[in-house]
Amino acid sequence: MLESKHTPDMAKGHRKRMRERLLNGGINSFDDYQIMEMLLFEFLPRIDTYPVAHRLIDKFGSVTGVIEAPFEELILVDGIGKKTAERLNNLGALTSLTVEKILCDAPLSNQRDVAAYLVWVLKKYPVDSVCIMYLSGRNMLIDRKLFSSFAENECSIIEEIEREARRVGAKKVIIAHKHPEDDVTTSADDLNFANAFLKLSAKLEIVPAGNYIVSGAKAVNIAEERFESQMQRRE
């Protein structure tokens, strides 16, 4: 077990030095353990947050992993009570809303932006989930829909794209299918669905602006060679 390395007086001085370092050097001078430790300063004002921060990062892998962790798992970590778990969950929800707003307020004009968005969206969802993005002619995100299972909803997804694209007036549509970690292989189901998607796009006179496979931190567009010209088209 990782024990506290600070007496109460030492802990007080340590917090002061950490805050001064943040002001002078910025957050990039900290590793995940130290960022977590500083977040806990506000939630756990009377205890040494060093060992608690290490337990959290060791269990969930990163600061992002901690604030996105389920409440039920957070409270199992020694040193994390219900109030602290709730505050960490609230921080995660606020962070998610902020990221969503930033991404939705800017055009998705290239593969890198789209890939980053899809990885961020689908990381919370199980393997085989599908994300559908409806864009304007200027690549602004109008709407987004998620299905928890591609295998169970293939026909429903095509129906959803047709209905929703008409409703919101989308000019471009992007689809993404979440695969297992380290698996970006195009399956027969992916190819069959891609063909159905292309036929529907022609029927609706919308641009099929991307067909992605998302695996872990990767997002691969299986129609990459057509993507840039499609994304650059305007109304």
C-alpha positions in Angstrom: 0.0 0.0 0.0 1.2 3.5 -0.9 1.5 5.5 2.3 1.4 9.2 2.9 4.8 10.9 2.5 3.8 14.1 4.3 3.1 15.2 7.9 0.3 17.8 8.2 2.8 20.7 8.1 4.6 19.2 5.2 1.4 18.6 3.3 0.4 22.3 3.7 3.8 23.4 2.4 3.6 20.9 -0.4 0.2 22.2 -1.6 1.5 25.7 -1.6 4.5 24.7 -3.7 2.3 22.7 -6.1 0.0 25.7 -6.6 3.0 28.0 -7.2 4.4 25.6 -9.7 1.1 25.5 -11.6 1.1 29.3 -11.8 4.7 29.5 -13.0 5.0 26.5 -15.2 1.4 25.6 -16.3 -0.4 22.3 -16.2 1.9 20.7 -18.8 4.7 20.6 -16.2 2.7 18.0 -14.3 2.2 14.3 -14.8 -1.2 12.6 -14.3 -0.5 11.7 -10.7 0.3 15.3 -9.8 -2.7 16.7 -11.7 -4.9 14.2 -9.8 -3.3 15.2 -6.6 -4.1 18.9 -7.2 -7.7 18.2 -8.2 -8.1 16.4 -4.9 -6.8 19.4 -2.9 -10.2 21.0 -3.3 -12.2 17.8 -2.6 -10.0 16.5 0.3 -8.7 19.6 2.1 -7.7 17.9 5.3 -5.8 14.9 4.1 -2.6 14.1 2.1 -3.9 13.5 -1.4 -0.6 11.9 -2.7 -1.5 8.3 -2.0 -5.1 8.7 -3.0 -4.1 10.2 -6.3 -1.7 7.3 -7.0 -4.4 4.8 -6.2 -6.9 6.5 -8.6 -4.4 6.8 -11.5 -3.1 3.2 -10.9 -6.7 1.9 -11.1 -8.2 4.0 -13.9 -5.1 4.8 -16.0 -5.3 8.6 -16.4 -7.0 11.8 -15.1 -9.6 11.4 -17.9 -10.2 7.8 -16.8 -10.8 8.9 -13.2 -13.3 11.6 -14.0 -15.2 9.4 -16.4 -15.2 6.4 -14.0 -18.5 5.1 -12.7 -19.5 6.3 -9.2 -19.7 2.7 -8.0 -16.1 2.0 -8.9 -14.7 5.3 -7.6 -16.1 4.7 -4.1 -14.2 1.4 -3.9 -10.9 3.2 -4.0 -9.5 3.7 -0.5 -9.8 7.4 0.5 -12.7 8.2 -1.9 -16.0 8.7 -0.2 -19.4 9.4 -1.8 -19.0 13.2 -1.9 -15.6 13.0 -3.6 -16.9 10.4 -6.1 -19.9 12.7 -6.9 -17.6 15.7 -7.4 -15.3 13.7 -9.7 -18.3 12.5 -11.7 -19.6 16.1 -11.9 -16.2 17.3 -13.1 -16.3 14.5 -15.8 -19.8 15.6 -16.9 -18.8 19.3 -17.1 -15.6 18.4 -19.1 -17.7 16.3 -21.5 -20.1 19.1 -22.1 -17.3 21.6 -22.6 -15.6 19.4 -25.2 -18.9 18.7 -26.9 -19.5 22.5 -27.2 -16.1 23.2 -28.6 -16.3 20.5 -31.2 -19.8 21.4 -32.2 -19.0 25.1 -32.6 -16.2 24.4 -35.2 -16.5 22.9 -38.7 -15.3 19.4 -39.1 -13.3 20.1 -42.2 -10.7 17.3 -42.4 -10.2 13.7 -41.4 -8.1 14.5 -38.3 -10.9 16.5 -36.8 -13.5 13.9 -37.6 -11.4 11.0 -36.3 -10.7 12.8 -33.0 -14.3 13.5 -32.6 -15.4 10.0 -33.2 -12.8 8.5 -30.9 -13.9 10.9 -28.2 -17.6 10.1 -28.7 -17.3 6.3 -29.0 -14.8 5.7 -26.2 -17.7 5.6 -23.7 -19.7 3.1 -25.7 -19.4 -0.7 -26.2 -17.8 -2.5 -29.1 -20.2 -2.7 -32.1 -21.7 0.7 -31.4 -22.5 3.0 -34.3 -22.3 6.8 -34.5 -24.1 8.8 -37.2 -23.1 12.4 -37.8 -25.3 14.8 -39.8 -23.4 17.8 -41.2 -24.3 21.0 -43.0 -22.8 21.8 -46.4 -20.1 23.8 -44.5 -19.2 20.8 -42.3 -21.0 22.0 -39.1 -22.4 19.3 -37.0 -26.2 19.5 -37.0 -27.1 16.3 -35.1 -25.6 13.0 -33.9 -27.2 9.7 -33.2 -25.9 6.6 -31.5 -26.9 2.9 -31.8 -25.5 0.5 -29.2 -25.3 -2.4 -31.6 -24.6 -2.5 -35.3 -25.5 -6.2 -35.6 -28.9 -5.7 -34.1 -29.8 -2.5 -35.8 -28.4 -2.5 -39.3 -31.7 -2.0 -41.1 -32.8 0.5 -38.4 -29.7 2.5 -39.0 -30.4 3.0 -42.7 -34.0 4.0 -41.9 -32.7 6.4 -39.2 -30.2 8.0 -41.6 -33.0 8.6 -44.3 -35.5 9.9 -41.8 -33.1 12.2 -39.8 -31.1 13.5 -42.8 -34.4 14.7 -44.2 -35.6 16.2 -40.9 -32.5 18.2 -40.2 -31.7 19.1 -43.8 -28.2 17.4 -43.7 -26.0 17.8 -46.7 -23.4 15.3 -45.6 -23.4 12.2 -43.4 -20.6 10.4 -41.6 -21.0 7.0 -40.1 -18.6 5.1 -37.7 -18.6 1.6 -36.4 -16.7 0.7 -33.2 -14.5 -2.4 -33.4 -12.6 -4.2 -30.7 -9.2 -2.8 -29.6 -6.5 -3.1 -32.3 -8.9 -4.3 -34.9 -9.4 -2.0 -37.9 -10.1 -4.8 -40.3 -13.0 -4.1 -42.7 -15.5 -6.9 -42.2 -18.1 -8.2 -44.7 -20.8 -6.5 -42.7 -18.9 -3.2 -42.9 -18.7 -3.5 -46.7 -22.3 -4.5 -47.1 -23.5 -1.6 -44.9 -21.1 0.8 -46.8 -22.9 -0.2 -50.1 -26.3 0.4 -48.6 -25.1 3.8 -47.2 -23.8 4.8 -50.7 -27.1 3.9 -52.3 -29.1 5.8 -49.7 -26.8 8.8 -50.1 -27.4 8.9 -53.9 -31.2 8.6 -53.3 -31.2 11.5 -50.8 -28.6 13.5 -52.8 -26.4 13.9 -49.7 -22.6 13.4 -49.5 -21.4 10.2 -47.8 -18.5 12.2 -46.2 -16.9 9.3 -44.3 -17.3 5.7 -43.3 -15.1 5.0 -40.2 -13.9 2.1 -38.2 -13.1 3.2 -34.7 -10.7 1.0 -32.6 -9.3 2.4 -29.3 -7.6 5.7 -30.1 -7.7 5.0 -33.9 -10.3 6.0 -36.4 -9.8 4.8 -40.0 -11.9 6.0 -42.9 -12.5 3.1 -45.2 -13.5 5.6 -48.0 -10.4 7.7 -47.4 -9.4 8.4 -51.0 -12.8 10.1 -51.6 -13.0 11.9 -48.3 -11.1 15.2 -48.8 -13.0 16.2 -52.0 -16.3 15.3 -50.4 -15.6 17.3 -47.3 -14.6 20.4 -49.3 -17.9 20.5 -51.3 -20.2 23.3 -50.4 -23.9 23.9 -50.7 
